Amino acid sequence: MARNYSAAYKSTLAKTSAEEAPLILLEINHPALTSPVRVVSDTQALTSNGNLYVAIQFGCELPDDFESQMPRASLWVDNVGRDLMYWIETSGGGAGSTATLSQVMRSRPDLIEWSITMNLYNVEADMSRVSADLGFEAFFSRPSVQMAFRPNTAPGVF
């Protein structure tokens, strides 16, 4: 899939010792949250498109881009407070959550170079880290009708 990066972003990616590195913004949305969780993988907070992203240590494996499979990614965040654990417990493990990963440059935080929104799955937590898988629901592998006429569901038809 072709991406339309800015010339400055392409130049930064091509350099071996660039002046700045791309930053990853993470936004988690869930119906139980009053406002989305917004964090940036840096040591300083960042405002992008009018939204404040709090600096917190997190990591992610960005989704691959293979033609024959659905994109998958993984995410891990340091378990730094009770608020995160409370939300995980009350939301049933984050069921129904979406995560948006975006890349920006600190010098141009309002220009989103790359972005993807995926569903949160398999949220696991221990004393030091919260991890989750990111992906898409496999709509095409689900049945298209609620009830199929098969010998075990409609024996009178057969």
C-alpha positions in Angstrom: 0.0 0.0 0.0 1.5 3.3 -1.0 1.8 6.0 1.6 2.1 9.7 1.0 4.8 10.8 3.4 6.1 14.4 3.4 9.5 15.1 1.9 10.9 16.0 5.3 9.7 12.8 6.8 11.2 10.7 4.0 14.5 12.5 4.4 14.5 11.8 8.1 13.8 8.1 7.6 16.6 7.9 5.0 19.3 9.5 7.3 21.5 7.4 9.5 21.8 10.1 12.1 18.8 12.3 11.8 18.2 15.4 13.9 14.9 14.0 15.2 13.1 10.6 15.2 9.5 10.0 14.4 7.2 9.8 17.5 4.4 7.4 17.9 1.1 8.7 19.3 -1.3 6.3 20.9 -5.0 7.1 21.4 -7.2 4.5 23.1 -11.0 4.9 22.9 -13.6 3.0 24.8 -17.3 3.7 25.6 -16.6 3.7 29.3 -13.9 6.3 29.0 -15.0 9.9 29.4 -12.2 11.1 27.1 -9.7 9.1 25.1 -6.4 8.1 26.6 -3.6 9.9 24.7 0.1 9.1 25.1 3.3 9.7 23.2 6.4 7.5 23.2 8.7 10.2 24.4 10.1 11.9 27.5 8.1 15.1 26.9 4.4 15.7 26.4 3.3 16.7 22.9 0.2 18.6 21.5 -0.9 17.4 18.2 -4.0 18.8 16.4 -5.2 20.4 19.6 -4.9 17.2 21.7 -2.4 16.8 24.5 -0.5 13.5 24.5 1.1 12.6 27.8 4.7 11.3 27.7 4.8 7.7 28.9 7.0 4.7 28.2 5.3 2.3 25.8 6.3 0.3 22.9 4.6 -1.2 19.9 5.3 -3.5 17.1 3.7 -1.7 14.1 1.4 -3.7 11.8 2.9 -5.5 8.9 1.6 -4.9 5.4 1.3 -8.3 3.7 -1.3 -8.8 1.0 -2.5 -12.3 2.1 -3.2 -11.6 5.8 -4.9 -9.1 8.1 -2.5 -6.6 9.8 -1.5 -7.5 13.3 0.3 -5.4 15.9 1.2 -5.6 19.5 1.4 -2.9 22.2 2.9 -2.8 25.7 2.7 0.0 28.3 4.4 0.2 31.7 1.9 -0.5 34.5 2.4 2.9 36.2 -0.8 3.4 38.1 -4.1 2.2 39.4 -6.2 4.1 36.9 -5.1 1.8 34.0 -5.8 -1.4 36.0 -9.1 -0.1 37.2 -10.2 0.6 33.6 -9.0 -2.9 32.4 -10.9 -4.6 35.2 -14.2 -2.6 34.8 -14.2 -2.8 31.0 -13.8 -6.6 30.9 -10.3 -6.5 29.7 -10.8 -3.5 27.4 -13.4 -5.3 25.3 -14.7 -2.9 22.6 -11.7 -0.7 22.7 -9.9 0.8 19.7 -6.4 2.0 19.5 -5.1 4.6 17.0 -1.4 4.6 16.3 0.0 7.7 14.5 3.5 8.8 13.6 4.5 12.5 13.7 7.6 14.5 14.0 8.1 16.7 17.0 8.9 19.7 14.8 5.6 19.2 12.9 3.2 17.6 15.4 0.0 18.5 13.5 1.1 16.7 10.4 0.1 13.0 10.8 2.5 11.1 8.5 0.9 7.7 9.1 -2.1 6.5 11.1 -4.0 3.3 11.7 -7.0 2.4 14.0 -7.2 -1.2 15.2 -9.2 -3.1 17.8 -7.6 -4.1 21.1 -7.6 -7.8 21.9 -6.0 -10.1 24.5 -5.2 -7.4 27.1 -3.0 -8.9 29.8 -1.5 -7.2 32.8 1.1 -8.1 35.4 2.9 -6.0 38.1 5.2 -4.2 35.6 3.5 -4.2 32.2 0.2 -4.2 30.4 0.2 -5.7 26.9 -2.4 -6.2 24.2 -2.7 -7.4 20.6 -4.1 -5.1 17.9 -5.9 -6.2 14.9 -9.1 -6.2 12.9 -12.2 -8.3 13.3 -12.4 -10.9 10.6 -15.7 -9.9 9.1 -15.2 -12.0 6.0 -14.8 -15.2 8.0 -18.1 -14.7 9.9 -21.3 -16.2 8.6 -23.4 -13.8 6.5 -26.7 -15.0 7.9 -27.7 -15.9 11.5 -29.3 -19.3 10.7 -28.2 -21.6 7.9 -30.5 -24.3 6.6 -28.6 -27.4 7.4 -29.8 -30.9 8.4 -29.1 -30.2 12.1 -30.9 -26.8 12.2 -33.8 -27.4 9.8 -34.4 -31.2 9.5 -37.8 -30.8 7.8 -36.2 -29.2 4.8 -34.0 -32.2 4.1 
